[in-house]
Amino acid sequence: MGGDIGLEIIIPAALKILKKHTNVKLILVGVQSEIEYFLDKNSYKSNEKLCIHHASEVVAMDELPSMALRKKKDSSMRVAINLVKEGQADACVSAGNTGALMATARYVLKTLSVIDRPAIINAIPSISGHTHMLDLGANVDCNAEHLFQFGVMGSVLSKAIDNIEKPRVGLLNIGQEEIKGNDKVKEASAMLSSSSLNYVGFVEGDDVYLGGVDVVVCDGFVGNVALKTSEGVAKMISHYMREEFSRNILTRFVGLVTVPVLHAFKKKIDPRRYNGASLLGLRGIVIKSHGSADVFAFSNAIEMALLEVEKSVPDRISDGLEAMLEKG
Amino acid sequence: MGGDIGLEIIIPAALKILKKHTNVKLILVGVQSEIEYFLDKNSYKSNEKLCIHHASEVVAMDELPSMALRKKKDSSMRVAINLVKEGQADACVSAGNTGALMATARYVLKTLSVIDRPAIINAIPSISGHTHMLDLGANVDCNAEHLFQFGVMGSVLSKAIDNIEKPRVGLLNIGQEEIKGNDKVKEASAMLSSSSLNYVGFVEGDDVYLGGVDVVVCDGFVGNVALKTSEGVAKMISHYMREEFSRNILTRFVGLVTVPVLHAFKKKIDPRRYNGASLLGLRGIVIKSHGSADVFAFSNAIEMALLEVEKSVPDRISDGLEAMLEKG
């Protein structure tokens, strides 16, 4: 266990999950003495549902993935993923270095036989609930086949998690008439069109938030920029709102009476509710929590892992893509 | 004159500009009888500062750029750009079909000798004022050299328009550690680093809104997605705010007292203030207004044209890039 967030977040989140789900067992991977210290601090009483697996090293947030992979054989991240590989754990949840997590998971677990590249997917709040978007940064250069596979994986996840029979899958593009998209996007669109997916065609950046689609497919560069840009807009809006509400005594009063309404509003798009990105396409379940998650957010990442285990997401991806390949 | 917005917007905006800038002459290009009708309606009295140039055709918003270019030789768009080419006008402002405008401008005016690809740039509101971002959709596939040229053009525009001596130029990238960006972005970064630009290095999507940079460079696919995604976030936030404020009689009252504050806030990030994207890299000045501009927004697009004329933006781009090439 490492990352920006420490055991003061992870331990209470883990205990919260154990209390809620009585059939769940958790293995805490990290430096044993530290874990024990924080378990003590949280008045934890020994319980067969929770065990500690010692790992002596931690991957730093700024560590190069290749270095982490080569040098940190006993990092909490590596050991936790090993447990998944060996079947001792059904899923791994980490708030650590994304690049290292993806590289390690890919190296240890391997990708599913039908998948070329794993991708990072997350739910993003929208007007009608949320939209699943992938890839969010694992692959900076993708070809049409990769985008097609992302479409299949996104559809499987959305079906499993959201219980949507035929998730609407859109391919992210730009709205310039003739020069609509580049060759890669056009080719991927043709592949998605002739598949059995509920492919709704090209969507634009704003569609991620407007609720007309369940899954948005894009390459990792574009997806990551879109996500970060969205964060920027939200930060700017919040900055200017704060500025206006603190302008004078009257606006401060208005700000005060507005608090409950703004609070209800913020709850709707609270990023903590959506914490827990899935590394899809691997032979195992790996969930990435945001590096600055709090207890509520981190427990949601664990919930995401539980849901994927329950729904056997990796098997469903294999089955889904194989069925399509047989048909094709 | 065509596009989504009609003469009921363009004519009052033109008259507003003439009133404000007594040294400016405007040529209204379009169907003469229609223009006369709307001038009449706006109580316009004949004036040497304004003349009409008849054009019989209009490019539809959904028309293919190549078709517009080949078939619509007497479209208002084509005729207006011809006037720039012939030196009868210093700039062209259009609210029409972006793809057709770019294709026509490129065909008629040609690109500057030092520029491979024209780009679309616009100011985007940020915490500290605004950020210029390019390309916003003219080029779906760019190489490193194109991105470098966008950096030069953006820097020239920001210097000319914002009076910043050394605009801070950032290259849009994603924050994944090792796999930081694709080869194209890495190569462009090396070129920008060794230039005389005030290149600040890689920036991420949220930096567009956080005010630490004056110019953000990216390819047209990524830029367009980022822009559209931002629109989506803003729409979603506004949707949920409206929903919360109309929940019950109490929240409706709160909404009412909040109106002036929210109004002041909205003014800060009012997209109408930023209306007027520049088609940079051409041998002439062409400004694209948003298709749904109102009088205030459209007059801002004309203001942008006036400013670029005053500052001789195309010449400055040529000079700037030539100076760099000589040094290199």
HADDOCK unambig.tbl for C-alpha pairs under 7 A between the chains (distance, minus, plus):
assign (segid A and resid 62 and name CA) (segid B and resid 177 and name CA) 6.92 0.50 0.50
assign (segid A and resid 64 and name CA) (segid B and resid 177 and name CA) 6.44 0.50 0.50
assign (segid A and resid 64 and name CA) (segid B and resid 178 and name CA) 5.61 0.50 0.50
assign (segid A and resid 65 and name CA) (segid B and resid 178 and name CA) 6.45 0.50 0.50
assign (segid A and resid 99 and name CA) (segid B and resid 176 and name CA) 6.17 0.50 0.50
assign (segid A and resid 99 and name CA) (segid B and resid 177 and name CA) 6.30 0.50 0.50
assign (segid A and resid 126 and name CA) (segid B and resid 236 and name CA) 6.59 0.50 0.50
assign (segid A and resid 127 and name CA) (segid B and resid 236 and name CA) 5.69 0.50 0.50
assign (segid A and resid 137 and name CA) (segid B and resid 176 and name CA) 6.99 0.50 0.50
assign (segid A and resid 140 and name CA) (segid B and resid 181 and name CA) 6.25 0.50 0.50
assign (segid A and resid 140 and name CA) (segid B and resid 182 and name CA) 5.75 0.50 0.50
assign (segid A and resid 141 and name CA) (segid B and resid 182 and name CA) 6.56 0.50 0.50
assign (segid A and resid 174 and name CA) (segid B and resid 221 and name CA) 6.41 0.50 0.50
assign (segid A and resid 174 and name CA) (segid B and resid 224 and name CA) 6.23 0.50 0.50
assign (segid A and resid 174 and name CA) (segid B and resid 225 and name CA) 6.36 0.50 0.50
assign (segid A and resid 176 and name CA) (segid B and resid 99 and name CA) 6.16 0.50 0.50
assign (segid A and resid 176 and name CA) (segid B and resid 137 and name CA) 7.00 0.50 0.50
assign (segid A and resid 177 and name CA) (segid B and resid 62 and name CA) 6.96 0.50 0.50
assign (segid A and resid 177 and name CA) (segid B and resid 64 and name CA) 6.44 0.50 0.50
assign (segid A and resid 177 and name CA) (segid B and resid 99 and name CA) 6.37 0.50 0.50
assign (segid A and resid 178 and name CA) (segid B and resid 64 and name CA) 5.61 0.50 0.50
assign (segid A and resid 178 and name CA) (segid B and resid 65 and name CA) 6.44 0.50 0.50
assign (segid A and resid 181 and name CA) (segid B and resid 140 and name CA) 6.22 0.50 0.50
assign (segid A and resid 182 and name CA) (segid B and resid 140 and name CA) 5.76 0.50 0.50
assign (segid A and resid 182 and name CA) (segid B and resid 141 and name CA) 6.57 0.50 0.50
assign (segid A and resid 204 and name CA) (segid B and resid 225 and name CA) 6.74 0.50 0.50
assign (segid A and resid 204 and name CA) (segid B and resid 228 and name CA) 6.68 0.50 0.50
assign (segid A and resid 205 and name CA) (segid B and resid 225 and name CA) 4.89 0.50 0.50
assign (segid A and resid 205 and name CA) (segid B and resid 226 and name CA) 6.83 0.50 0.50
assign (segid A and resid 205 and name CA) (segid B and resid 228 and name CA) 4.54 0.50 0.50
assign (segid A and resid 205 and name CA) (segid B and resid 229 and name CA) 4.04 0.50 0.50
assign (segid A and resid 205 and name CA) (segid B and resid 232 and name CA) 6.84 0.50 0.50
assign (segid A and resid 206 and name CA) (segid B and resid 228 and name CA) 4.98 0.50 0.50
assign (segid A and resid 206 and name CA) (segid B and resid 229 and name CA) 4.49 0.50 0.50
assign (segid A and resid 206 and name CA) (segid B and resid 231 and name CA) 5.87 0.50 0.50
assign (segid A and resid 206 and name CA) (segid B and resid 232 and name CA) 3.77 0.50 0.50
assign (segid A and resid 207 and name CA) (segid B and resid 232 and name CA) 6.64 0.50 0.50
assign (segid A and resid 209 and name CA) (segid B and resid 232 and name CA) 5.30 0.50 0.50
assign (segid A and resid 209 and name CA) (segid B and resid 233 and name CA) 6.22 0.50 0.50
assign (segid A and resid 209 and name CA) (segid B and resid 236 and name CA) 6.18 0.50 0.50
assign (segid A and resid 210 and name CA) (segid B and resid 232 and name CA) 6.68 0.50 0.50
assign (segid A and resid 210 and name CA) (segid B and resid 236 and name CA) 6.89 0.50 0.50
assign (segid A and resid 221 and name CA) (segid B and resid 174 and name CA) 6.42 0.50 0.50
assign (segid A and resid 222 and name CA) (segid B and resid 222 and name CA) 5.74 0.50 0.50
assign (segid A and resid 224 and name CA) (segid B and resid 174 and name CA) 6.23 0.50 0.50
assign (segid A and resid 225 and name CA) (segid B and resid 174 and name CA) 6.38 0.50 0.50
assign (segid A and resid 225 and name CA) (segid B and resid 204 and name CA) 6.76 0.50 0.50
assign (segid A and resid 225 and name CA) (segid B and resid 205 and name CA) 4.92 0.50 0.50
assign (segid A and resid 225 and name CA) (segid B and resid 226 and name CA) 6.70 0.50 0.50
assign (segid A and resid 226 and name CA) (segid B and resid 205 and name CA) 6.84 0.50 0.50
assign (segid A and resid 226 and name CA) (segid B and resid 225 and name CA) 6.70 0.50 0.50
assign (segid A and resid 226 and name CA) (segid B and resid 226 and name CA) 5.28 0.50 0.50
assign (segid A and resid 226 and name CA) (segid B and resid 229 and name CA) 6.16 0.50 0.50
assign (segid A and resid 228 and name CA) (segid B and resid 204 and name CA) 6.67 0.50 0.50
assign (segid A and resid 228 and name CA) (segid B and resid 205 and name CA) 4.54 0.50 0.50
assign (segid A and resid 228 and name CA) (segid B and resid 206 and name CA) 4.99 0.50 0.50
assign (segid A and resid 229 and name CA) (segid B and resid 205 and name CA) 4.03 0.50 0.50
assign (segid A and resid 229 and name CA) (segid B and resid 206 and name CA) 4.48 0.50 0.50
assign (segid A and resid 229 and name CA) (segid B and resid 226 and name CA) 6.16 0.50 0.50
assign (segid A and resid 229 and name CA) (segid B and resid 230 and name CA) 6.63 0.50 0.50
assign (segid A and resid 230 and name CA) (segid B and resid 229 and name CA) 6.61 0.50 0.50
assign (segid A and resid 230 and name CA) (segid B and resid 230 and name CA) 5.70 0.50 0.50
assign (segid A and resid 230 and name CA) (segid B and resid 233 and name CA) 6.21 0.50 0.50
assign (segid A and resid 231 and name CA) (segid B and resid 206 and name CA) 5.88 0.50 0.50
assign (segid A and resid 232 and name CA) (segid B and resid 205 and name CA) 6.84 0.50 0.50
assign (segid A and resid 232 and name CA) (segid B and resid 206 and name CA) 3.76 0.50 0.50
assign (segid A and resid 232 and name CA) (segid B and resid 207 and name CA) 6.65 0.50 0.50
assign (segid A and resid 232 and name CA) (segid B and resid 209 and name CA) 5.29 0.50 0.50
assign (segid A and resid 232 and name CA) (segid B and resid 210 and name CA) 6.69 0.50 0.50
assign (segid A and resid 233 and name CA) (segid B and resid 209 and name CA) 6.22 0.50 0.50
assign (segid A and resid 233 and name CA) (segid B and resid 230 and name CA) 6.20 0.50 0.50
assign (segid A and resid 236 and name CA) (segid B and resid 126 and name CA) 6.58 0.50 0.50
assign (segid A and resid 236 and name CA) (segid B and resid 127 and name CA) 5.71 0.50 0.50
assign (segid A and resid 236 and name CA) (segid B and resid 209 and name CA) 6.16 0.50 0.50
assign (segid A and resid 236 and name CA) (segid B and resid 210 and name CA) 6.89 0.50 0.50
assign (segid A and resid 240 and name CA) (segid B and resid 265 and name CA) 6.14 0.50 0.50
assign (segid A and resid 241 and name CA) (segid B and resid 265 and name CA) 6.08 0.50 0.50
assign (segid A and resid 244 and name CA) (segid B and resid 261 and name CA) 6.07 0.50 0.50
assign (segid A and resid 244 and name CA) (segid B and resid 264 and name CA) 6.98 0.50 0.50
assign (segid A and resid 244 and name CA) (segid B and resid 265 and name CA) 6.17 0.50 0.50
assign (segid A and resid 245 and name CA) (segid B and resid 261 and name CA) 6.65 0.50 0.50
assign (segid A and resid 251 and name CA) (segid B and resid 261 and name CA) 6.70 0.50 0.50
assign (segid A and resid 254 and name CA) (segid B and resid 257 and name CA) 6.59 0.50 0.50
assign (segid A and resid 254 and name CA) (segid B and resid 258 and name CA) 6.08 0.50 0.50
assign (segid A and resid 257 and name CA) (segid B and resid 254 and name CA) 6.60 0.50 0.50
assign (segid A and resid 258 and name CA) (segid B and resid 254 and name CA) 6.10 0.50 0.50
assign (segid A and resid 261 and name CA) (segid B and resid 244 and name CA) 6.06 0.50 0.50
assign (segid A and resid 261 and name CA) (segid B and resid 245 and name CA) 6.63 0.50 0.50
assign (segid A and resid 261 and name CA) (segid B and resid 251 and name CA) 6.71 0.50 0.50
assign (segid A and resid 264 and name CA) (segid B and resid 244 and name CA) 6.99 0.50 0.50
assign (segid A and resid 265 and name CA) (segid B and resid 240 and name CA) 6.14 0.50 0.50
assign (segid A and resid 265 and name CA) (segid B and resid 241 and name CA) 6.10 0.50 0.50
assign (segid A and resid 265 and name CA) (segid B and resid 244 and name CA) 6.19 0.50 0.50
